[in-house]
Amino acid sequence: MTEHLPTTEDELASIVADAAAGTTPLEIVGGGTRRALGRPVQAEATLSTAALTGITLYEPAALTLVVRAGTPLADVEANLAAQGQILPFEPIDHRPLLGSEGAPTIGGMVACAASGPRRIQAGACRDSMIGVRLVDGSGQVIQNGGRVMKNVTGYDLVKLMAGQYGTLGVLTEVSFKVLPGPARTISVVIDGLEDAMAVAAMAEAMGSPFDVSGAAHLNAETVFRVHGMADQAGYRAAQLARRLSQFGATRELEGEASQDLWRRIRDCDVYAGGDGAVWRLSVKPSDAATMVAAIREGLDAEACYDWAGGLIWLRVADQGDAGAQVIRAQTAARGGHATLIRASAATRAAVDVFEPEPTPLARISAGLRAKFDPRGILNPGRMRA
Amino acid sequence: MELPDPSQEILAQKAEVVARLGEILGPDRVISVDEELRAYECDALTAYRCRPLAVILPATTEEVAAALKACAEMGVPVVPRGAGTSLAGGSLPTADSVVLGVSRMNDVLEVDYPNRFIRVQTGMTNLAVTGAVQGEGFFYAPDPSSQLACAIAGNIAMNSGGAHCLKYGVTTNNLMGVTLVTTEGEIVEIGGAHLDAAGYDLLGLICGSEGQLGIVTEATLRILASPEGARPVLMGFDSSETAGACVADIIKSGVIPVAIEFMDRKCIHATEDHAKAGYPLDVEALLIVEVEGSPQEIEEQLAEIKDVAKRHNPMTLRESRSEAESKAIWLGRKSAFGAMGQLGDYICLDGTVPVSTLPEVLRRSEELADSYGLQVANVFHAGDGNLHPLIIHNANKPGDLEKAEALGADLLRLCVDVGGCLTGEHGVGVEKRDLMTHQYKPADLEAQMCVKDVFDPSWILNPAKVFPLAESQDRRA
């Protein structure tokens, strides 16, 4: 199999143009750590962005970062940390869950719309994106947005690039609005809540003015995160504990213990390694416990919750349809959607990995794909058969 | 400003078009008498006017769908209109178009506090959304300065911002779902009460598409718990450069104020004459920096901000000590546009520049204004670089408006040239349509027009906006 590793955007564009001319399907990769997401791709060559690296602009005082797609996420986060800043959406690292190796890149993170626990307070990956450069399926270089955080000039193709899994274009550069990292972070924990009570407690916390930046429930621990300047974080933790006292006694975690806990929540560490298919459901938070209970009537499933219940991780047996029918009966009835994150290649080829779309939306999505990738050479089959 | 020639064929069919829409909506929902159409011939960009063929005012999503389907079948262009407050001519009609106003669609459909959202019909005003939830201690964050009048429909179409978006983001960051009526008259749900998209992020595409991809009739909006309190601090500096450097250092310090507003000398004086807000008159630039939280949290943040400000030798540093003082500080800012009106007619621009280029841009704006013999005053959101230069002119003096428009175009080109953009929150509309080629290469515009092709293959929605006429000619034909 041919492996393309262009070192410039122009070189990448001409590789795609050649592939389009010959209708040669390409699998697009960055660090390769999220390669097992989506359906298996049937490609004749790989096109890697891993050699398109470097931060092209970083202005801490403008909260602006522009970075080439192949840049390792770890490098970006180290540069931000040196200025006390962060990517606001706390991107999930898929390596533990998928058992993959390599270095996650900016392009892969964006293409898979990888957001983490802070998504409920600071927005998703797409909310922090303010500009993109990409090469479409014809080999055309396209720029949209820019480097300023307020920009309504023309259509917003920037957000369209988050979660397109390389099927609309190959990202070459992305601009972000970054944020100062909190001076202090405290986790407030309640032990022993049933799922339904945990969801109610998380709703109470999110409706408070204490700027809660994480609310998750796993292993019978319900965890809330507050942040701020030194005294501010302490004030928020105390106020939140008081507000949640109706749900049970609280304890606090700080420093490494707190950081490690949120890293494990972010990466869905509880289902790392071992067997089983893993689903990710995006639902109305207050529906979470009810949906899980209903799913368990038809299926053996373990569950944990992030985003105050809005994100459910489910582990089920990787056999048959991996529970797709039972799970999607719930999303069909109550709204939201389910994505099969981890399963064998055979299962992912046989099951709709992404929630099937209703007809008019499916037509629009197919129409966009036909415009951006008329030959269907970019990650064919990754999202839809 | 050029509009495409209206279709004589459609103009000749006015009676049939009006009759068919009347059958669908009832005759009282269709306006076709010349006198009554006058109210719809422009939006807040009053320099451009064109009377439409007819105006329709549907009351439900189903009525919008039926009307759109009929218009598509007849090949009649449709211009969506929220409250008509666009400063960019976003809802300027063409002579052969039907204006579809959502003003009768202003119901709250659902309020859900545990899941922190509100679902509304999009004719509702921005401020009414906050009004519907503030009793329970919640608010809707995007706050464009026209929020008393502007509709959520227009906010979504233009991806509106506001003074507080440094902390809370703009409309697209607070929009969770829409009911969209497609150009064929289909009703589509995108997003909803859950947090992220299934499949492609079509919601991100719809928001800011200036009513050209479909008509949004209902919206699910994020509501947030109101902060416990807020307090501003006023700072005056001896130069715009120093004020700009102070803004940069505040942001670098790690505190994110909820707003950082900037006024230049011209604006300070006009405002003080008008509103008597007690602003210092000896400074070249003034900043209003506001933080939120409990009293203790506010103290901690303001202490940090004042420390930063003191390093820049402010000529004035005045922290609000009471509700009344806070009001006085904001009074001036909020009356700034009214005050500028006392100086003459003005054009309000909306470019964004990288924050680091602010001093340079302000200096070059002044040079450009001098070269045209016009005055420019500046009042803007400094934290995000979104400028609102006001070009003062006399609309009754022949040639003055044209001169002001030419200066405006030069100033917007300057914004692009330093790494910014043509419009930060008002939208392209017709106003900046012909400048789009300065910001985007042909391939960039082509990609955007391809998106329009997918949603609106016959290009009947909101014609003659966003894309330069020459670039879109083949598609519109």
Interface residues (C-beta under 8 A of the other chain):
Chain A: E59 P60 A61 A62 L63 T64 Q83 G84 A113 S115 R119 I120 G123 A124 R126 D127 D136 Q140 V141 I142 Q143 N144 G146 R147 V148 M149 K150 N151 V152 T153 G154 Y155 D156 L157 V158 K159 L160 A162 G163 Q164 L168 L179 P180 G181 A183 A200 A203 M206 G207 S208 P209 G228 M229 A230 D231 Q232 Y235 Q239 S282 V283 K284 P285 S286 W307 G310 L311 G335 G336 H337 T339 F354 E355 E357 P358 P360 L361 I364 S365 G367 L368 K371 F372 M383
Chain B: D112 Y113 P114 N115 R116 G137 F138 M158 N159 G161 C165 G169 V170 T172 N173 T182 E186 V188 E189 I190 G192 A193 H194 L195 D196 A197 A198 G199 Y200 D201 L202 L203 G204 L205 C207 G208 S209 A225 S226 P227 E228 V247 A248 D249 I251 K252 S253 G254 V255 I256 G293 S294 Q296 E297 E300 Q301 E304 T352 V353 P354 V355 S356 H381 D384 G385 N386 G419 G420 C421 L422 T423 G424 E425 H426 G427 V428 K432 M436 Q439 Y440 K441 A443 D444 L445 E446 A447 Q448 C450 V451 K452 D453 V454 F455 V466
